[in-house]
Amino acid sequence: MEDKDLLELYREDGKQRYAFNLIVDKYSERLYWHIRKMVASHDDANDILQNTLLKAWKNLEGFREESRLYTWLYRIATNESLTFLKRARLKATLSLSDYSKQLENQLEADAYFNGDDTQRLFRKAVLKLPDKQRAVFSMRYFDDMKYEDISEVLGTSVGALKASYHHAFQKIQNFLKEHV
Amino acid sequence: MKTRFDIEDPLFKNHLKENPFTLPHNYIEGVKESLSGKIEEQSKKVGLWTILKPQLSLVTAFAIVFAVAYGIFGLSGGSLPTTKKSSLQVMSSGQMPYIEEGFLKTSFIDFFDSSTDSLSAKHNDISQEELLDYINQNVDLVTLSYLEMRD
């Protein structure tokens, strides 16, 4: 079902829960993988996904379709992930540890990882990027999103996003050259 | 060598883009169930808040009005005494008795105004002869001689 139809259904009397369940069916997995690329751990990704969907439920009534439904959902998920990472980094700093190292360790020990060494190394390089730059790189590289859509999600200009992606790309290339 | 590390190279990119992670069995179904529970819980919380919200806002409004009024009276009570107290002291020591006296006098005049007094009006109607008759009949000789002596 198209997003427009889902929203129309949501606005019918007594159909809110049903329509929202359809939205969850359509987008929850996609949002999960977006979040997972940001935070590395399944448990953290699960918590953030639940918060994202709850926020979407609370605010869907006020959604005026000024942006598309999927970019709106991505925006909530990205903001939730960035907030989570900010808190986690602060906590790690207070306990004198390196959160980027923790993310790498999580990847190394991930029971749900079934890729080869190149894929592991590549994912490690992505996790080394600054959080917002990682969000830009993930949406562009893995999800093939247009810069205009990413701009809607992050509220950043297309030019700044292109520059950010270029920097991320260079960092990853350099990391791979050093480690392979 | 360069092509091997070019992450934008189509072949390499396809391999890197492959999702190397798996999900726990029935994870997405679990998310939906857990989410439904949380939404249910939230709607109950929202119900309670909806009931309490108007009452709390009313109480808050009263509290603000009371605080503002209390603040205004408190401030004016604290700033006025230096000037007003002194004038009150002057009045209470010197002027107040006169004012009170004047007030009482005025009150007396208001209450016993001869023009409106029916007894005084009657008194004006009594003639000289009637008065002498009354004295002759009711006042004894001793009293009359005493009155003559006084004059």
Contacts between the chains, C-beta under 8 A, distances in Angstrom:
chain1	res1	chain2	res2	distance
A	17	B	39	7.4
A	21	B	32	6.9
A	21	B	36	7.8
A	24	B	31	7.6
A	24	B	32	5.8
A	24	B	35	6.6
A	25	B	32	7.6
A	28	B	28	5.8
A	28	B	31	5.8
A	28	B	32	7.3
A	29	B	28	5.6
A	32	B	23	7.7
A	32	B	27	8.0
A	32	B	28	7.6
A	32	B	31	7.7
A	33	B	19	6.9
A	33	B	21	8.0
A	36	B	21	6.6
A	42	B	21	8.0
A	42	B	23	7.9
A	42	B	24	7.3
A	46	B	27	7.8
A	46	B	31	7.4
A	49	B	31	6.4
A	50	B	31	6.8
A	50	B	34	6.4
A	50	B	35	6.3
A	50	B	38	7.0
A	53	B	31	7.5
A	53	B	35	5.4
A	54	B	35	7.0
A	54	B	38	5.9
A	54	B	39	7.2
A	54	B	42	7.3
A	57	B	35	7.8
A	57	B	39	5.7
A	57	B	42	7.9
A	58	B	42	7.6
A	110	B	21	7.2
A	112	B	21	5.1
A	112	B	22	4.9
A	112	B	23	7.0
A	112	B	24	7.4
A	113	B	20	5.7
A	113	B	21	5.9
A	114	B	20	5.7
A	114	B	21	7.2
A	114	B	22	5.8
A	115	B	18	7.3
A	115	B	20	2.5
A	115	B	21	7.7
A	116	B	20	7.7
A	118	B	15	7.1
A	118	B	16	7.4
A	119	B	15	7.2
A	119	B	16	6.5
A	119	B	18	7.0
A	119	B	20	4.6
A	120	B	20	7.3
A	122	B	7	7.2
A	122	B	16	5.0
A	123	B	20	7.1
A	141	B	7	7.7
A	141	B	17	7.2
A	142	B	17	5.9
A	169	B	7	6.9
A	169	B	8	7.4
A	172	B	7	6.0
A	173	B	5	5.9
A	173	B	6	7.3
A	173	B	7	6.4
A	176	B	5	4.8
A	176	B	7	7.2
A	177	B	5	5.3
A	180	B	4	7.5
A	180	B	5	6.7
